[in-house]
């Protein structure tokens, strides 16, 4: 079992930045591919970014390329999502997810956090 706890969300003006964190329990964190998804009210949960256990494979949603950076610190069992140049359309609940083997851009993840809210004002 893996437990995930997100933090770092908040209210920010358009053009601002936020850094989300996701802390994971467990001893084999480096074996897990990790990802961020987001979900706005009334919409589906959408892929944002994903990273392999080693950190060598990374994927981003097209709208996040050049603005978002995902990275991980396996010694701290934590992944991060640095979000710059935020836009009102980035407003959503952001969820951390984990799975053993395979980096997916679809919600094929076994473990999910409770989410952290990001609100970008115009």
CORMOKA-V736716 format. One record per pair of residues at least 4 apart in sequence whose C-alpha atoms are under 7 Angstrom apart, sorted by the first residue. I is the first residue (numbers start at 0). J is the second residue. Records with the same first field share a line. If there is no record, write none. Layout:
I: J + J
This chain:
1: 23 + 24 + 25 + 110
2: 23 + 24
3: 21 + 22 + 23 + 24 + 95 + 111 + 112
4: 21 + 22 + 23 + 112 + 113
5: 20 + 21 + 22 + 95 + 112 + 114 + 115
6: 19 + 20 + 21 + 115
7: 18 + 19 + 20
8: 19 + 115 + 116 + 117
9: 116 + 117 + 118
10: 117 + 118 + 119
11: 15 + 118 + 119 + 120
12: 119 + 120 + 121
13: 84 + 85 + 86 + 87 + 119 + 120 + 121
14: 84 + 85 + 86
15: 83 + 84 + 85
16: 82 + 83 + 84 + 85
17: 81 + 82 + 83
18: 79 + 80 + 81 + 82
19: 79 + 80 + 81
20: 77 + 78 + 79 + 80
21: 77 + 78 + 79 + 95
22: 76 + 77 + 78
23: 76 + 77
28: 73 + 76
29: 52 + 53 + 73
30: 52 + 99
31: 51 + 52 + 97 + 98 + 99 + 100
32: 50 + 51 + 52 + 97 + 98 + 99 + 100 + 101 + 102
33: 49 + 50 + 51 + 96 + 97 + 98
34: 48 + 49 + 50 + 95 + 96 + 97
35: 46 + 47 + 48 + 49 + 93 + 94 + 95 + 96
36: 44 + 45 + 46 + 47 + 93 + 94 + 95
37: 44 + 45 + 46 + 47 + 91 + 92 + 93 + 94
38: 42 + 43 + 44 + 45 + 91 + 92 + 93
39: 90 + 91 + 92
46: 60 + 104 + 105
47: 59 + 60
48: 58 + 59 + 60 + 69
49: 57 + 58 + 59 + 102 + 104
50: 54 + 56 + 57 + 58 + 102
51: 55 + 56 + 57 + 102
54: 70 + 71
59: 63 + 64
60: 64
63: 67
66: 82 + 83 + 84
67: 80 + 81 + 82 + 83
68: 80 + 81 + 82
69: 79 + 80 + 81
70: 78 + 79 + 80
71: 77 + 78 + 79
72: 76 + 77 + 78
73: 77
85: 89 + 119
86: 119
87: 119 + 120 + 121
89: 119
90: 117 + 118 + 119
91: 116 + 117 + 118
92: 114 + 115 + 116 + 117
93: 114 + 115 + 116 + 117
94: 111 + 112 + 113 + 114 + 115
95: 111 + 112 + 114
96: 108 + 110 + 111 + 112
97: 108 + 109 + 110 + 111
98: 108 + 109 + 110
103: 107
